[in-house]
Each structure stands twice: as C-alpha cells, then as structure tokens.
Amino acid sequence: MSPEQHESLFIQHAQWFKHHFATGTFVLLGPYSDQQRAGLVIANVEHQDELTAILREDAYYPDLATYEVREFIPKMIAENLHQLQKA
C-alpha cells in the first residue's frame, strides 16, 4: 500500500469514527496505550446486527481492521467519566 493510499484510508477511518461518535452510536473510543494500531470502541446499539453493519462501513475493514464484538451490560457508570479523557 502506498503512503497516499494509507493516508486516504486513515482519513476515511477517522471520519467514520467521528461520524458514529457524533450520532451517539459510539460512546467511548480510543487507542490502547500498550498496543499499536489497536483500541476499544464502546457502542450503543439495539442489536448486534446493527453494529456489524456499521463495522463493515469502516475503510479499514476487513483487510486492515478486525473487530471482536462482545455484548456489555453496564451496571455502574461514574458521574465523572468525562474527567478521564486524555488529549
């Protein structure tokens, strides 16, 4: 892959994240600090099929990104969650 192709895909990948964050589908996301090119996305969807369709829209999928989807049921949420955000 050429540097130009990589840059183009990265821009599309980042825009995809921003779009789904702005719509409220992705509620928390960021890279792992101990692993390059990997991270975590917490999404708010009704059904796993909805999330699967969204993941397929990613410019990195399926050749440059794989996703492990697991259902999560939050039982406690800290009121100060936003204070954990790092620049």
Buried (B, 14 or more C-beta within 10 A) or exposed (E): EEEEEEEEBEEBBEEBBEEBBEEEBBEEBEEEEEEEEEEEBEBEBEEEEEBEEBBEEBBBBEEBBEBEEEEEEEEEEEEEEEEEEEE
